[in-house]
Amino acid sequence: MNSSAAEIDLKLRDDFRRYLREYGIESTLIDPVLAVLFRTLAAQIHALSSDTDRLKTALLDELLEGLGFERRFAHPAQLVVRYGCQADPLHVGAGTTLTGEPESGGRMSFTTDYGISVSSARIAAVFVYQRPPEGHRHLGAAPVGELRLLSGIELPGESLRAGPSYGPVPAALGVHPAIYIAIENLSPSYLSRHGIFLQTSPEATLLNARLESENWCLASNNGRFEAPGVLRPRNLNAGQRQLQWLQRTDEAASTPEHEETPMLPGGFWQGKCFVLPAIPSERHFRCEAPYGLEAPIRSIFERPALFFKPRAWLRIQLDSRIDPLHTALSAVYLNAQSASNVECSNQTVHFAENGTTIPISKETGGRSFLVAPLSITGESGETYLPEFQPSFQPGVGRYRMHQGYMTLFPGKMPNGEDEAYANIRLWMTTGAAGNQMGVARLQSFAKAPVHGLTVENITAGAGGSDGEGLHAAQQRFSEVVLSRQRLLTRTDLEVSIRSFDRRITGIDVHPVLARSTRGLRRLHRIKVTAERDRFAAPDEEARVLVMDLHGFLAERMPLDVEADVELAWA
């Protein structure tokens, strides 16, 4: 129970008399000036301690900032847009501003989370293969499953004239579910850096989780899914995924020019958008149908001869426990990417006129909510650092964000004088208001549109908030503290290894002492098992998996412990 202001005042007086007695002064009287001071201080302490929620919030914010964790900022709404392109391949850069009219009226902007290439390529068909049911029969040695044409796809005219049906047909494609995407009308750049969006049903929780980590594969010219076509997902901005080659080439390894993007955490549509890598000319594969699909496709189309022609084919092979794909997967879109409700705010702060503490968020009088600082540059051109970030650079400027304000600690000029001003660039959002952007209401570019390029959002804005609640922040803080990526116990190792690649089915750890040229060393012999048929190119993928897992563990193991990783087939 909180003490009243009178009780706090009495406690302050008693403490003051006790301290006087320690110095040999006995007195029961309090100076009138001290009495007023004690009452004022007691009132302030009572006001501060009474608002415990605000006190907890302030302390948690300071702790998050000091430990380098994500702050409790507002979260922008996120949506997915699709482009139409009738010209040569065009590039839509990260940070491109798109505008539209939300359902509440007015204008609102969204900014693309990353860059993609857009062309006239289109999806010819999407097929989903489901694992064989229990008690399945066999065709020779291969188990028989079901292949379906996904009904949520807008088929082009050629595919429609082939007379498609949407019922299941038998197919011997193994025990693991898979998604097959056929893409036609390819440009000279093939599918380099194209974006793909997979829309799933909200109930497909396992599929949503697995899509973020499953490998893709591009079928070769002979219809085989082999090592040269294997693609692995990696983190991209705003929770989306960048696909990278398992076997990289010089052309594929090259990256596009640097683009300034709002580095955002995962939004509502995270893990659903994928960006293909640069595809070198020797991997511009085309085939009429991947190996094993020709016979079932002939059963799906009434006039299959109209459907078969050389196309690019992508396969996503999934975990065998995935729910039926024809209900879990709603649609697949090409030339699509995610965009977030953020905009860049630029401001120059002159310390003599504006002071060093300025409001930066709507809660302190601004127009919108703070998402994250983009850059803070002083008069000398040096970048300001967060208050608690270590640095050996003398005279560097620093900043602190608290309760909707930013406090700047001016840096030093080369001549030793304090900087007179700083340029501040912040990513801002309208927060929860961004959720009012309905489907097909974002249809224009903020700047002059590119000739031959149209845009439209195919999902509504979702996930926007005006700020993270205290309970959610406390829960996130607890999770981060418990997983500081320090692998100390056997459980730490097992959890981290399973999260590294979900195709790993078993883990065996043996701590030993091994001899080396520098004496005895602590070593964890780690043996992981996986199912061979979960890999498109087992030998090559196994080699890369062991190498990457070894590097992953080396960064997280204690300083005096090494890891030796081995992969065996289950």
Backbone torsions as a table, in degrees:
resi	resn	phi	psi	omega
1	MET	NA	136.1	-179.7
2	ASN	-73.6	141.7	176.9
3	SER	-77.6	149.3	177.3
4	SER	-77.1	168.4	179.8
5	ALA	-63.6	-36.6	179.6
6	ALA	-65.7	-41.2	178.6
7	GLU	-65.1	-39.6	178.1
8	ILE	-65.5	-40.2	178.5
9	ASP	-61.5	-43.5	179.2
10	LEU	-63.5	-39.9	179.5
11	LYS	-65.8	-38.6	177.6
12	LEU	-63.6	-40.7	179.3
13	ARG	-64.9	-43.5	-179.9
14	ASP	-63.5	-42.3	179.0
15	ASP	-63.8	-38.3	-179.9
16	PHE	-63.6	-43.7	178.5
17	ARG	-64.6	-37.2	179.9
18	ARG	-65.0	-41.8	178.4
19	TYR	-65.2	-36.5	176.8
20	LEU	-62.9	-41.9	179.7
21	ARG	-62.2	-34.2	178.8
22	GLU	-63.7	-23.5	177.5
23	TYR	-99.2	10.7	176.0
24	GLY	83.1	19.2	-179.5
25	ILE	-111.0	119.0	177.1
26	GLU	-104.1	121.3	-179.7
27	SER	-158.6	137.0	176.7
28	THR	-103.1	-5.9	-178.7
29	LEU	-93.2	147.6	176.6
30	ILE	-116.6	130.1	177.2
31	ASP	-56.7	136.5	-178.5
32	PRO	-55.4	-37.6	179.7
33	VAL	-66.2	-42.5	177.7
34	LEU	-65.8	-35.0	179.4
35	ALA	-61.9	-44.9	177.7
36	VAL	-64.3	-39.1	179.1
37	LEU	-63.2	-43.3	179.9
38	PHE	-64.9	-41.6	179.2
39	ARG	-64.5	-40.9	178.7
40	THR	-64.5	-45.5	179.2
41	LEU	-64.5	-38.2	178.4
42	ALA	-63.9	-40.2	178.9
43	ALA	-64.8	-39.5	178.9
44	GLN	-66.7	-43.4	179.0
45	ILE	-62.7	-41.1	179.7
46	HIS	-64.4	-43.0	179.9
47	ALA	-63.4	-39.7	-178.9
48	LEU	-70.9	-44.1	-177.1
49	SER	-74.2	-22.1	-179.9
50	SER	-71.5	-36.3	-179.8
51	ASP	-89.0	72.3	-174.2
52	THR	-67.5	-33.7	-179.4
53	ASP	-63.2	-43.0	178.9
54	ARG	-66.0	-38.6	178.8
55	LEU	-63.9	-44.6	178.3
56	LYS	-61.6	-41.5	-179.1
57	THR	-63.2	-45.1	-179.5
58	ALA	-63.1	-42.8	179.9
59	LEU	-66.7	-40.0	179.5
60	LEU	-66.2	-40.8	177.5
61	ASP	-59.9	-43.4	-179.5
62	GLU	-66.0	-38.7	179.7
63	LEU	-67.7	-42.9	178.6
64	LEU	-61.4	-42.2	179.8
65	GLU	-67.1	-42.0	-178.5
66	GLY	-65.2	-32.8	-179.6
67	LEU	-89.9	-2.9	177.7
68	GLY	79.4	21.6	178.9
69	PHE	-87.1	166.6	177.3
70	GLU	-63.1	129.9	-178.5
71	ARG	-75.9	168.2	-178.1
72	ARG	-85.7	61.6	-179.7
73	PHE	-88.6	171.6	174.6
74	ALA	-68.1	154.4	178.3
75	HIS	-111.4	129.9	179.5
76	PRO	-75.5	152.1	171.5
77	ALA	-69.4	151.2	-179.4
78	GLN	-128.2	143.7	175.3
79	LEU	-143.9	174.9	-179.7
80	VAL	-120.8	131.9	179.3
81	VAL	-113.6	154.8	176.1
82	ARG	-127.7	140.3	-178.1
83	TYR	-106.1	147.1	169.5
84	GLY	-109.2	134.4	-174.9
85	CYS	-141.9	124.5	177.4
86	GLN	-111.0	-1.7	-178.2
87	ALA	-101.3	-167.6	175.2
88	ASP	-63.6	164.9	-179.6
89	PRO	-53.8	133.3	-179.6
90	LEU	-119.6	155.5	-179.6
91	HIS	-109.2	128.7	173.1
92	VAL	-106.9	110.9	-173.1
93	GLY	-78.2	159.4	172.8
94	ALA	-63.6	142.3	-178.9
95	GLY	84.0	7.0	175.2
96	THR	-68.1	129.8	-176.5
97	THR	-92.6	126.4	177.7
98	LEU	-114.8	142.8	-176.8
99	THR	-125.6	156.1	178.1
100	GLY	-164.9	-178.1	-177.9
101	GLU	-111.8	110.9	177.1
102	PRO	-68.1	166.9	-176.8
103	GLU	-64.7	-22.4	178.8
104	SER	-83.3	-4.0	179.8
105	GLY	97.5	171.0	-179.1
106	GLY	82.4	-162.9	179.4
107	ARG	-123.1	148.4	179.1
108	MET	-146.3	146.0	-177.9
109	SER	-116.2	149.1	173.6
110	PHE	-128.6	147.0	-176.7
111	THR	-116.7	132.2	-178.7
112	THR	-63.8	140.2	-174.7
113	ASP	-79.7	-22.1	-176.9
114	TYR	-161.9	174.3	-178.2
115	GLY	-100.5	148.0	175.5
116	ILE	-141.4	164.8	170.8
117	SER	-100.0	145.4	-177.3
118	VAL	-126.0	135.9	178.3
119	SER	-144.5	-175.1	179.5
120	SER	-83.5	4.4	176.8
121	ALA	-58.3	148.9	-177.6
122	ARG	-145.8	161.4	179.8
123	ILE	-84.3	124.0	178.8
124	ALA	-83.9	-35.1	-179.9
125	ALA	-173.0	156.1	173.1
126	VAL	-129.0	127.1	179.4
127	PHE	-114.8	142.7	176.9
128	VAL	-120.3	134.3	-179.8
129	TYR	-113.9	128.6	-179.6
130	GLN	-107.2	145.5	-179.1
131	ARG	-61.3	156.0	-180.0
132	PRO	-61.9	140.2	177.0
133	PRO	-70.6	168.5	178.8
134	GLU	-61.8	142.4	-178.0
135	GLY	72.7	27.6	-176.7
136	HIS	-68.0	157.5	173.8
137	ARG	-98.5	171.6	-175.3
138	HIS	-122.9	148.5	167.2
139	LEU	-107.0	98.4	-173.2
140	GLY	69.8	-124.0	-179.5
141	ALA	-98.8	-5.9	-175.1
142	ALA	-96.6	133.9	177.0
143	PRO	-70.0	148.7	-177.1
144	VAL	-100.1	125.0	174.7
145	GLY	-116.3	-157.4	-177.9
146	GLU	-126.6	132.1	175.0
147	LEU	-111.4	134.5	179.7
148	ARG	-131.8	151.7	168.3
149	LEU	-86.0	124.2	-177.5
150	LEU	-67.3	128.6	-172.6
151	SER	-81.4	-14.1	-176.5
152	GLY	-85.3	13.4	-176.7
153	ILE	-103.9	136.0	173.7
154	GLU	-82.6	101.1	-173.7
155	LEU	-75.9	143.0	174.2
156	PRO	-69.6	167.9	-174.8
157	GLY	-58.7	-39.5	-179.0
158	GLU	-62.2	-40.2	179.7
159	SER	-70.0	-36.0	179.1
160	LEU	-67.7	-38.5	179.9
161	ARG	-67.5	-18.3	177.7
162	ALA	-76.3	-5.4	176.3
163	GLY	72.4	64.5	-177.0
164	PRO	-75.2	150.1	169.9
165	SER	-123.0	155.4	-172.8
166	TYR	-112.2	11.8	177.0
167	GLY	-83.9	164.4	180.0
168	PRO	-76.1	146.5	173.3
169	VAL	-129.5	150.3	-179.2
170	PRO	-65.7	142.6	177.7
171	ALA	-152.9	135.7	179.5
172	ALA	-101.9	82.0	-176.2
173	LEU	-119.5	21.1	177.5
174	GLY	98.8	-175.3	-174.3
175	VAL	-94.6	-6.7	-175.2
176	HIS	-104.5	134.7	175.6
177	PRO	-60.6	155.8	-178.9
178	ALA	-155.7	154.6	174.3
179	ILE	-114.2	127.9	179.6
180	TYR	-114.9	124.4	-177.6
181	ILE	-117.6	118.6	177.9
182	ALA	-100.9	127.4	-175.7
183	ILE	-124.1	131.4	-176.8
184	GLU	-126.3	-175.8	179.6
185	ASN	58.5	43.4	-173.4
186	LEU	-73.2	142.9	178.5
187	SER	-87.6	173.3	177.1
188	PRO	-58.1	-25.7	177.9
189	SER	-85.6	4.4	179.5
190	TYR	62.9	-121.6	-179.4
191	LEU	-120.1	25.0	-177.3
192	SER	-57.3	124.8	174.9
193	ARG	58.9	26.6	175.6
194	HIS	-79.1	151.9	179.8
195	GLY	-104.1	141.1	179.6
196	ILE	-129.3	135.7	178.1
197	PHE	-118.6	126.5	177.0
198	LEU	-107.7	112.2	-179.5
199	GLN	-92.5	126.0	-177.2
200	THR	-119.6	163.9	177.6
201	SER	-79.2	149.7	-178.4
202	PRO	-60.0	-26.9	-177.5
203	GLU	-79.0	-11.7	-176.4
204	ALA	-83.8	64.7	-173.9
205	THR	-65.5	-40.6	-178.7
206	LEU	-69.0	-41.4	177.6
207	LEU	-63.1	-42.6	179.2
208	ASN	-59.9	-38.3	-179.3
209	ALA	-73.1	-39.0	-174.4
210	ARG	-79.2	-27.5	-179.4
211	LEU	-59.5	-30.3	-176.3
212	GLU	-68.5	-21.6	-173.6
213	SER	-121.6	-7.0	-176.2
214	GLU	-76.9	143.8	177.0
215	ASN	-75.5	150.4	172.5
216	TRP	-107.0	166.5	176.8
217	CYS	-150.4	136.2	178.2
218	LEU	-97.9	124.2	-178.1
219	ALA	-66.6	140.8	179.9
220	SER	-76.4	179.0	179.9
221	ASN	-63.1	-26.6	177.6
222	ASN	-93.9	10.8	175.1
223	GLY	82.7	11.5	-179.2
224	ARG	-96.2	145.7	174.0
225	PHE	-97.1	101.5	-170.9
226	GLU	-126.8	177.0	-173.9
227	ALA	-54.2	-42.5	-178.8
228	PRO	-60.9	-18.9	-178.4
229	GLY	-102.3	1.5	-176.0
230	VAL	-74.5	133.7	-179.8
231	LEU	-124.8	134.3	-178.6
232	ARG	-114.5	136.8	-179.3
233	PRO	-79.6	141.7	174.7
234	ARG	-133.7	163.1	-176.3
235	ASN	-64.8	140.3	173.9
236	LEU	-128.5	177.8	-178.6
237	ASN	-65.8	150.1	173.9
238	ALA	60.3	29.9	174.8
239	GLY	82.1	4.7	179.8
240	GLN	-89.6	177.9	-169.4
241	ARG	-125.8	135.1	174.5
242	GLN	-102.9	126.1	178.1
243	LEU	-86.2	136.9	179.5
244	GLN	-128.6	151.2	-178.9
245	TRP	-70.2	140.7	170.0
246	LEU	-68.0	-47.4	174.8
247	GLN	-104.0	105.1	-172.4
248	ARG	-89.1	148.8	174.0
249	THR	-117.4	169.3	-179.1
250	ASP	-60.3	-42.6	-179.4
251	GLU	-68.1	-40.9	-178.5
252	ALA	-70.6	-27.3	-178.2
253	ALA	-77.5	-18.8	-179.0
254	SER	-68.2	143.3	-178.5
255	THR	-113.3	152.7	178.8
256	PRO	-68.7	165.9	-179.4
257	GLU	-59.4	150.5	-175.6
258	HIS	-60.6	135.1	177.9
259	GLU	-126.5	133.1	-179.1
260	GLU	-76.9	121.9	-176.8
261	THR	-128.9	152.5	173.0
262	PRO	-75.1	106.8	-178.2
263	MET	-72.4	104.6	-171.5
264	LEU	-114.9	151.7	170.8
265	PRO	-71.8	172.9	-179.0
266	GLY	-60.0	134.6	178.1
267	GLY	-96.4	-165.7	-176.1
268	PHE	-62.5	-36.2	-176.4
269	TRP	-98.2	23.4	-177.1
270	GLN	-62.9	148.7	176.8
271	GLY	76.3	6.5	-178.9
272	LYS	-109.0	-18.8	-178.6
273	CYS	-105.6	135.5	-177.7
274	PHE	-129.5	146.0	177.9
275	VAL	-120.3	122.5	177.5
276	LEU	-71.2	151.4	179.2
277	PRO	-78.5	177.5	168.8
278	ALA	-63.0	130.0	-175.3
279	ILE	-109.6	111.8	-179.1
280	PRO	-66.2	157.9	-173.9
281	SER	-59.3	-32.0	-179.0
282	GLU	-72.0	-7.4	177.6
283	ARG	-115.1	22.0	172.8
284	HIS	-80.2	66.6	-173.8
285	PHE	-73.2	145.5	173.5
286	ARG	-143.6	140.7	173.3
287	CYS	-153.1	159.4	-179.2
288	GLU	-74.3	-36.3	177.3
289	ALA	-162.2	139.4	176.6
290	PRO	-62.6	159.0	-178.1
291	TYR	-59.1	127.1	179.7
292	GLY	95.4	-13.3	-177.4
293	LEU	-97.4	-15.3	-174.0
294	GLU	-61.1	-47.0	-177.8
295	ALA	-63.8	-50.3	179.0
296	PRO	-64.9	-32.2	178.1
297	ILE	-66.1	-35.8	175.9
298	ARG	-62.6	-30.2	178.2
299	SER	-78.2	-24.8	-178.7
300	ILE	-78.4	-37.1	-177.3
301	PHE	-100.0	138.6	179.1
302	GLU	-70.7	-34.9	176.7
303	ARG	-124.7	73.3	-172.6
304	PRO	-60.7	-26.1	-178.6
305	ALA	-61.0	-26.6	178.9
306	LEU	-76.6	-18.8	-178.0
307	PHE	-89.2	-37.3	-173.0
308	PHE	-71.2	121.1	170.7
309	LYS	-163.9	159.9	-177.0
310	PRO	-62.3	127.6	178.8
311	ARG	-142.5	169.6	169.5
312	ALA	-87.2	136.1	-178.2
313	TRP	-124.5	128.2	175.8
314	LEU	-114.3	140.9	176.9
315	ARG	-126.1	136.1	171.5
316	ILE	-116.8	109.7	-180.0
317	GLN	-91.9	133.6	-168.8
318	LEU	-119.4	173.1	177.5
319	ASP	-66.9	147.4	-175.6
320	SER	-68.7	-14.8	-179.2
321	ARG	-88.9	0.8	-178.3
322	ILE	-60.6	140.2	177.1
323	ASP	-62.9	161.1	179.4
324	PRO	-48.2	122.7	-171.8
325	LEU	-69.6	-28.9	-176.8
326	HIS	-69.0	-15.6	173.4
327	THR	-106.1	-27.4	-178.7
328	ALA	-78.3	-33.9	-179.6
329	LEU	-99.3	120.2	-175.9
330	SER	-87.6	-44.8	-175.7
331	ALA	-164.2	163.9	175.4
332	VAL	-132.9	132.2	-177.4
333	TYR	-124.4	138.6	173.7
334	LEU	-101.2	160.6	-177.5
335	ASN	58.6	44.1	-177.0
336	ALA	-126.0	152.5	176.8
337	GLN	-155.9	166.1	178.4
338	SER	-94.0	155.1	177.4
339	ALA	-141.1	148.3	-176.5
340	SER	-122.1	151.4	-177.6
341	ASN	-79.5	72.1	177.6
342	VAL	-131.0	152.8	173.5
343	GLU	-144.3	154.7	-176.7
344	CYS	-90.7	128.1	176.6
345	SER	-107.6	125.1	-179.8
346	ASN	-109.7	136.2	-179.4
347	GLN	-152.2	138.0	173.6
348	THR	-106.4	123.3	-178.1
349	VAL	-104.8	114.7	174.0
350	HIS	-92.9	114.4	-171.1
351	PHE	-61.4	-36.7	-178.6
352	ALA	-66.7	-32.3	-177.2
353	GLU	-95.8	-42.5	-173.3
354	ASN	-99.3	-10.5	-174.7
355	GLY	79.9	-173.2	-178.7
356	THR	-106.5	-6.2	176.9
357	THR	-117.4	121.3	-175.7
358	ILE	-130.5	149.0	174.7
359	PRO	-75.0	139.6	-177.6
360	ILE	-130.6	0.2	-175.8
361	SER	-135.0	164.5	-176.8
362	LYS	-62.6	-31.0	-179.6
363	GLU	-66.1	-16.9	177.7
364	THR	-117.3	24.5	173.7
365	GLY	104.0	0.8	178.4
366	GLY	-77.3	177.2	-178.4
367	ARG	-85.0	-26.0	-175.9
368	SER	-148.2	179.6	-174.6
369	PHE	-96.4	148.2	179.8
370	LEU	-76.6	132.5	173.0
371	VAL	-99.2	-51.7	-180.0
372	ALA	-170.9	150.4	172.9
373	PRO	-73.3	136.3	178.6
374	LEU	-91.9	-51.0	176.6
375	SER	-161.8	145.9	175.1
376	ILE	-131.5	115.1	-174.0
377	THR	-120.9	131.2	-178.8
378	GLY	-84.7	179.4	-179.6
379	GLU	-60.9	-31.2	-179.2
380	SER	-79.5	-6.6	-178.3
381	GLY	91.7	-3.6	179.3
382	GLU	-83.0	147.1	-179.5
383	THR	-82.6	133.1	176.9
384	TYR	-73.4	147.1	-178.8
385	LEU	-110.7	154.9	172.4
386	PRO	-57.5	154.0	-172.2
387	GLU	-56.3	-38.3	-173.4
388	PHE	-100.5	5.1	-179.0
389	GLN	-77.6	126.4	-179.4
390	PRO	-64.4	144.6	177.8
391	SER	-158.7	141.2	176.9
392	PHE	-98.9	4.3	-178.5
393	GLN	-83.9	117.0	-178.5
394	PRO	-71.5	143.1	174.8
395	GLY	76.2	11.4	-179.6
396	VAL	-72.2	140.3	177.1
397	GLY	-75.0	154.5	-179.9
398	ARG	-136.6	164.9	178.9
399	TYR	-142.2	157.1	177.0
400	ARG	-138.9	137.5	178.3
401	MET	-113.8	131.7	-176.8
402	HIS	-157.5	130.2	173.1
403	GLN	50.8	40.0	177.3
404	GLY	84.2	4.6	179.0
405	TYR	-117.1	157.3	171.3
406	MET	-121.5	127.0	176.3
407	THR	-107.7	126.7	-178.4
408	LEU	-105.4	137.2	174.5
409	PHE	-110.1	100.6	-170.9
410	PRO	-55.3	142.1	175.5
411	GLY	-84.1	-177.2	-177.6
412	LYS	-105.9	142.9	172.1
413	MET	-78.6	164.0	178.9
414	PRO	-55.9	-27.8	179.4
415	ASN	-85.7	3.5	177.4
416	GLY	93.9	-8.8	179.0
417	GLU	-79.6	155.4	177.4
418	ASP	-69.6	146.0	176.4
419	GLU	-66.6	146.0	-176.7
420	ALA	-90.7	-22.4	-177.5
421	TYR	-155.4	168.0	176.5
422	ALA	-144.7	143.2	176.3
423	ASN	-97.6	126.4	-175.4
424	ILE	-115.5	129.3	175.3
425	ARG	-124.0	123.8	-174.6
426	LEU	-127.3	146.5	171.6
427	TRP	-92.7	121.6	-175.9
428	MET	-118.0	159.2	179.6
429	THR	-144.7	157.4	173.4
430	THR	-84.7	0.2	174.0
431	GLY	70.5	-131.6	-176.1
432	ALA	-62.7	-22.9	179.7
433	ALA	-63.9	-25.4	178.5
434	GLY	-65.5	-17.6	178.6
435	ASN	-71.7	-9.0	-179.5
436	GLN	-85.2	0.3	177.6
437	MET	-79.7	102.7	-177.6
438	GLY	-78.8	174.9	-180.0
439	VAL	-63.4	139.5	175.3
440	ALA	65.1	24.1	177.7
441	ARG	-107.5	-3.8	177.4
442	LEU	-109.3	100.7	-168.5
443	GLN	-134.5	16.2	-178.1
444	SER	-146.2	159.7	175.7
445	PHE	-93.3	144.3	179.5
446	ALA	-65.6	-37.7	176.3
447	LYS	-97.0	-175.6	-178.7
448	ALA	-58.5	128.7	-178.5
449	PRO	-65.8	150.0	176.0
450	VAL	-75.5	135.4	-177.8
451	HIS	-61.1	129.0	177.5
452	GLY	83.5	8.5	-177.9
453	LEU	-120.8	126.3	176.3
454	THR	-118.9	158.9	-178.3
455	VAL	-140.0	147.4	177.2
456	GLU	-158.9	136.5	178.7
457	ASN	-81.9	130.5	-177.8
458	ILE	-99.5	-2.9	171.6
459	THR	-132.0	159.3	176.5
460	ALA	-81.0	156.5	173.6
461	GLY	-66.8	138.1	-177.2
462	ALA	-154.7	156.9	175.8
463	GLY	89.0	-0.4	-179.7
464	GLY	-74.4	141.9	178.2
465	SER	-145.8	154.3	-179.9
466	ASP	-82.6	-3.7	-179.8
467	GLY	158.3	153.2	-179.0
468	GLU	-79.4	134.5	177.8
469	GLY	-69.8	160.0	-177.8
470	LEU	-62.2	-42.4	-178.1
471	HIS	-64.1	-43.4	179.1
472	ALA	-64.5	-39.3	179.2
473	ALA	-66.2	-40.7	178.1
474	GLN	-62.9	-41.6	179.3
475	GLN	-65.6	-42.7	178.7
476	ARG	-64.8	-39.8	179.3
477	PHE	-62.2	-42.2	179.4
478	SER	-63.4	-42.1	-179.5
479	GLU	-64.4	-41.1	-178.8
480	VAL	-67.6	-40.9	-179.9
481	VAL	-64.0	-38.6	-179.6
482	LEU	-73.5	-15.3	-178.9
483	SER	-127.9	57.4	-179.1
484	ARG	-74.5	12.0	177.0
485	GLN	62.6	32.6	170.6
486	ARG	-106.6	115.3	-174.4
487	LEU	-90.2	96.5	-176.1
488	LEU	-107.9	-39.2	-176.1
489	THR	-108.7	169.1	177.4
490	ARG	-61.2	-38.7	178.7
491	THR	-63.4	-40.2	177.1
492	ASP	-57.0	-45.6	-179.2
493	LEU	-62.7	-47.6	-176.1
494	GLU	-64.3	-44.1	-179.2
495	VAL	-64.3	-43.4	-178.5
496	SER	-66.6	-40.9	-178.8
497	ILE	-67.1	-41.0	178.8
498	ARG	-66.3	-35.8	178.6
499	SER	-73.7	-23.8	-179.5
500	PHE	-66.1	-43.1	177.9
501	ASP	-150.8	114.5	-173.6
502	ARG	-73.1	-4.8	175.5
503	ARG	-78.7	-11.6	176.5
504	ILE	-73.3	123.7	-175.6
505	THR	-104.7	-19.6	-178.5
506	GLY	-146.5	148.2	-178.6
507	ILE	-137.5	131.3	177.7
508	ASP	-131.1	122.9	-175.4
509	VAL	-118.4	129.2	177.4
510	HIS	-126.1	105.5	174.7
511	PRO	-75.3	129.9	-179.0
512	VAL	-139.6	168.3	169.5
513	LEU	-106.2	126.5	-177.0
514	ALA	-120.2	146.8	177.5
515	ARG	-81.4	144.9	175.1
516	SER	-144.5	175.7	179.6
517	THR	-64.4	-19.4	179.6
518	ARG	-104.0	16.2	179.0
519	GLY	104.2	-160.9	-179.5
520	LEU	-73.9	144.6	176.8
521	ARG	-137.3	148.7	177.5
522	ARG	-81.2	134.1	-175.0
523	LEU	-140.4	135.5	172.6
524	HIS	-103.4	113.1	173.6
525	ARG	-86.9	113.3	-173.8
526	ILE	-113.4	122.1	177.5
527	LYS	-115.7	118.1	179.4
528	VAL	-110.3	148.8	178.8
529	THR	-120.8	149.2	178.7
530	ALA	-150.5	159.7	178.7
531	GLU	-84.3	127.4	-174.1
532	ARG	-61.3	-36.3	-175.6
533	ASP	-76.6	1.2	173.8
534	ARG	-85.0	-1.8	-176.8
535	PHE	-116.5	135.2	178.1
536	ALA	-71.6	-39.0	177.5
537	ALA	-128.5	83.1	-168.8
538	PRO	-54.1	-48.4	-174.7
539	ASP	-65.0	-48.2	-177.9
540	GLU	-68.9	-43.1	179.7
541	GLU	-65.9	-36.2	178.2
542	ALA	-63.6	-42.1	179.0
543	ARG	-61.0	-46.0	-179.5
544	VAL	-68.6	-37.1	179.4
545	LEU	-62.6	-45.3	179.7
546	VAL	-63.5	-42.9	-179.5
547	MET	-64.0	-45.8	-179.4
548	ASP	-68.1	-39.5	179.7
549	LEU	-65.6	-38.0	177.7
550	HIS	-62.3	-44.1	177.6
551	GLY	-65.6	-38.3	178.6
552	PHE	-60.9	-44.9	-178.6
553	LEU	-72.6	-35.4	-178.1
554	ALA	-61.5	-31.8	179.9
555	GLU	-74.5	-16.7	-171.7
556	ARG	-117.6	-11.2	179.9
557	MET	-75.3	154.8	173.5
558	PRO	-57.6	159.7	-170.3
559	LEU	-59.6	-35.6	-174.4
560	ASP	-99.7	17.2	-178.6
561	VAL	-121.3	134.3	176.4
562	GLU	-115.1	164.2	-178.2
563	ALA	-125.9	140.1	174.4
564	ASP	-122.8	115.8	-171.5
565	VAL	-107.5	137.1	177.3
566	GLU	-136.0	139.7	178.2
567	LEU	-113.1	131.7	176.3
568	ALA	-126.3	147.7	179.3
569	TRP	-81.9	135.4	-179.8
570	ALA	-71.8	NA	NA
